[in-house]
Amino acid sequence: MEFMQALIQRRSEYSLDPNIGVSFQTIVDMVADVAVHVPSPYNVQSHRALVLSGEDHGDLWNIVRESLVEKIGEERFESSRSRIDSFAAAAGTVLYFIDDPSVDLLCEQQPSYASNFPTWAEQSCGMFQYAVWMAFGDMGLGANLQHYNPLIDSRVRERFGVPEGYRLVSQMPFGRIVDPVPPRTTLDRGVLVSSSCW
Ligand SMILES: Cc1cc2nc3c(=O)[nH]c(=O)nc-3n(C[C@H](O)[C@H](O)[C@H](O)COP(=O)(O)O)c2cc1C
């Protein structure tokens, strides 16, 4: 039941602040621990993360602001400004990547599954993100999931020294939950039941 309760309580929390009451190292250790235990095809472990806080976290969201303004112009950016500001107001951001060369190598080693591996790498990285999101909840913290890639990829690579071959997949701001989101609305249960069931 506790596990189900944790699943139910995980939400996309957008009202976050930096007062998390734990050290940056505690967050890094948590993400690293989760990474080790995430399943992946042939145990390829192609998922990667970079945890940003302080100035680095601020710089990431400045990169997002600048990239969006260049793409859509100052006027249209105004409608996104408060949203970006809310991410910048969090304690930090986890960047998720897929190490594409490790997936390419697996395709060479296991050619009969080669067409599946890129999709499976995405799925495995999704499991990683979800597990970290759950672990934030376990620490009493909130998070949400953003996708400003590929717009920001080259600037992120340059600013944070991201290794060649790592492809940015998502950005997860995290922090103390200031104003929790309202209860979720559910339209239907996403499970089909076989007619031959008991
Ligand atoms: C693959 C994936 C991509 C998502 N991308 C975004 C995103 O770019 N921006 C965002 O605010 N939320 C994003 N979300 C979060 C969903 O909008 C959110 O999970 C959904 O509305 C249900 O709300 P909940 O997380 O509170 O349960 C994404 C979720 C998933 C699984």
The ligand as an SDF file (V2000), in Angstrom:
LIG
                    3D

 31 33  0  0  0  0  0  0  0  0999 V2000
    7.0880   11.4400  -21.8110 C   0  0  0  0  0  0  0  0  0  0  0  0
    6.4830   12.6210  -21.0560 C   0  0  0  0  0  0  0  0  0  0  0  0
    6.6990   13.8940  -21.5260 C   0  0  0  0  0  0  0  0  0  0  0  0
    6.2350   14.9990  -20.7940 C   0  0  0  0  0  0  0  0  0  0  0  0
    6.5650   16.2610  -21.1900 N   0  0  0  0  0  0  0  0  0  0  0  0
    6.1910   17.3130  -20.4390 C   0  0  0  0  0  0  0  0  0  0  0  0
    6.6240   18.6260  -20.7890 C   0  0  0  0  0  0  0  0  0  0  0  0
    7.3560   18.8310  -21.7560 O   0  0  0  0  0  0  0  0  0  0  0  0
    6.2150   19.6550  -20.0040 N   0  0  0  0  0  0  0  0  0  0  0  0
    5.4330   19.4590  -18.8990 C   0  0  0  0  0  0  0  0  0  0  0  0
    5.0980   20.4320  -18.2050 O   0  0  0  0  0  0  0  0  0  0  0  0
    5.0140   18.2190  -18.5360 N   0  0  0  0  0  0  0  0  0  0  0  0
    5.3910   17.1450  -19.2740 C   0  0  0  0  0  0  0  0  0  0  0  0
    5.0180   15.8790  -18.9000 N   0  0  0  0  0  0  0  0  0  0  0  0
    4.1970   15.6980  -17.7000 C   0  0  0  0  0  0  0  0  0  0  0  0
    2.7340   15.4020  -18.0440 C   0  0  0  0  0  0  0  0  0  0  0  0
    2.1140   16.5420  -18.5870 O   0  0  0  0  0  0  0  0  0  0  0  0
    2.0440   14.9490  -16.7510 C   0  0  0  0  0  0  0  0  0  0  0  0
    2.7020   13.8070  -16.2570 O   0  0  0  0  0  0  0  0  0  0  0  0
    0.5680   14.6400  -16.9660 C   0  0  0  0  0  0  0  0  0  0  0  0
   -0.1520   15.8010  -17.3030 O   0  0  0  0  0  0  0  0  0  0  0  0
   -0.0680   14.0240  -15.7120 C   0  0  0  0  0  0  0  0  0  0  0  0
    0.1170   14.8510  -14.5810 O   0  0  0  0  0  0  0  0  0  0  0  0
    0.8880   14.3270  -13.2800 P   0  0  0  0  0  0  0  0  0  0  0  0
    2.3600   14.1870  -13.6450 O   0  0  0  0  0  0  0  0  0  0  0  0
    0.6700   15.3780  -12.2260 O   0  0  0  0  0  0  0  0  0  0  0  0
    0.3160   13.0020  -12.8950 O   0  0  0  0  0  0  0  0  0  0  0  0
    5.4680   14.7810  -19.6070 C   0  0  0  0  0  0  0  0  0  0  0  0
    5.2290   13.4720  -19.1800 C   0  0  0  0  0  0  0  0  0  0  0  0
    5.7400   12.4100  -19.8820 C   0  0  0  0  0  0  0  0  0  0  0  0
    5.5100   11.0150  -19.3530 C   0  0  0  0  0  0  0  0  0  0  0  0
  1  2  1  0
  2  3  1  0
  2 30  2  0
  3  4  2  0
  4  5  1  0
  4 28  1  0
  5  6  2  0
  6  7  1  0
  6 13  1  0
  7  8  2  0
  7  9  1  0
  9 10  1  0
 10 11  2  0
 10 12  1  0
 12 13  2  0
 13 14  1  0
 14 15  1  0
 14 28  1  0
 15 16  1  0
 16 17  1  0
 16 18  1  0
 18 19  1  0
 18 20  1  0
 20 21  1  0
 20 22  1  0
 22 23  1  0
 23 24  1  0
 24 25  2  0
 24 26  1  0
 24 27  1  0
 28 29  2  0
 29 30  1  0
 30 31  1  0
M  END
$$$$
